[in-house]
Structures are given as structure tokens and as C-alpha cells.
Amino acid sequence: MAEGLRLKLWGPSGECCELELNDRGEVIRALTDWANEIGCGPNELDYQVNDSLRIMGEGNPYAGEVD
């Protein structure tokens, strides 16, 4: 059985959340649900699955930069 995923989320106002998911199919649902919960659009969230690259949402002042 595949190992679960760890999803880290950051909101546009400094909110943060970490979720354990069973599979990749749950990522979009988790992004949408949490965005609705904090009152923003999913495109405004930063997120990271496991220890991969952090994906930065619209409005993040660093979204255009790459290390």
C-alpha cells in the first residue's frame, strides 16, 4: 500500500495548516476546502506536498523568484 502524503498549506494572511492525505486525488479537494475555510481562493494559497518544492500562489511577493 502506498504511503500517505503530507500537505502543507499557507494562506495569504500568514495562516498555515498541515494535513495528512491518503492519495494525490485528495490534494485539490484539500486546497479548495481550506481556501473556503479561510476565505480566499485556492490560487492564493502556497502549498507543498511532502518535501517537494513549495508552490507559491498569486499574491505571494516571492512567487516570481527561483532559488
C-alpha positions as CSV (number, residue, x, y, z in Angstrom):
1,M,0.0,0.0,0.0
2,A,1.3,3.5,-0.9
3,E,2.4,5.8,1.8
4,G,0.3,8.8,2.6
5,L,1.1,12.4,1.6
6,R,1.8,15.4,3.9
7,L,0.3,18.6,2.5
8,K,1.5,21.9,4.0
9,L,-0.6,25.0,3.2
10,W,0.0,28.7,3.8
11,G,-2.7,31.3,3.4
12,P,-2.3,34.9,2.1
13,S,-2.5,36.4,5.6
14,G,0.0,34.1,7.2
15,E,-2.3,31.2,8.1
16,C,-0.8,27.7,8.0
17,C,-2.1,24.2,8.1
18,E,-0.6,20.7,7.7
19,L,-2.7,17.8,6.6
20,E,-2.1,14.0,6.1
21,L,-3.8,12.7,2.9
22,N,-4.2,9.2,1.6
23,D,-3.6,9.9,-2.1
24,R,-2.9,12.6,-4.7
25,G,-6.6,12.7,-5.6
26,E,-7.3,14.5,-2.3
27,V,-4.8,17.4,-2.8
28,I,-7.2,19.6,-4.9
29,R,-10.1,18.9,-2.6
30,A,-8.0,19.8,0.5
31,L,-6.7,23.0,-1.2
32,T,-10.3,24.1,-2.1
33,D,-11.8,23.2,1.2
34,W,-9.1,25.0,3.2
35,A,-9.2,28.1,1.0
36,N,-13.0,28.3,1.5
37,E,-12.5,27.9,5.2
38,I,-10.1,30.8,5.5
39,G,-12.0,33.0,2.9
40,C,-9.7,33.1,-0.1
41,G,-9.3,31.4,-3.5
42,P,-7.2,28.2,-3.9
43,N,-5.0,30.2,-6.3
44,E,-3.9,32.4,-3.4
45,L,-2.5,29.5,-1.3
46,D,1.1,28.4,-1.1
47,Y,1.4,24.6,-0.8
48,Q,3.9,21.9,-0.6
49,V,3.4,18.1,-0.9
50,N,5.8,16.1,1.3
51,D,9.2,17.8,0.9
52,S,8.9,18.9,-2.7
53,L,9.1,22.4,-4.0
54,R,6.8,25.0,-2.4
55,I,4.3,26.2,-4.9
56,M,3.5,29.8,-4.4
57,G,0.1,31.3,-5.1
58,E,-0.9,34.6,-6.6
59,G,-0.2,37.5,-4.3
60,N,2.9,36.0,-2.8
61,P,5.6,38.6,-3.3
62,Y,8.2,35.9,-3.9
63,A,6.2,33.9,-6.4
64,G,8.3,35.2,-9.3
65,E,11.7,34.3,-7.8
66,V,13.5,31.0,-8.0
67,D,16.4,29.9,-5.7
